[in-house]
Structure formats: structure tokens, C-alpha cells
């Protein structure tokens, strides 16, 4: 992600806008990993109600 920020700075884009976009990208990536971990955990633990 740091490479993207440097490239955008050199292109003359507003730095605050680029930080916001990169933060949003990082949040999406973290959320995907959280969902994967949750699915993995859910598949290994099964709850049965009798």
C-alpha cells in the first residue's frame, strides 16, 4: 500500500484523498480476512441443539 501512496504523491494527487482511499482499501482487506477467519472457525465448531 505504501507504494501506491508514493506513486500517487508523485502524480500530484491530494495526499488526504489518497490516505483516505488507502485506508478504505486496508479496511476492506482486513474485513475479508476477518470473514475468512470466522468462516473457518464456524466450519470447525459445530453446534447441535437437541
Secondary structure, 3 states (H helix, E strand, C coil): CHHHHHHHHHCCCCHHHHHHHHHHHHHHHHHHHHHHHHHHHHHHCCCCCC
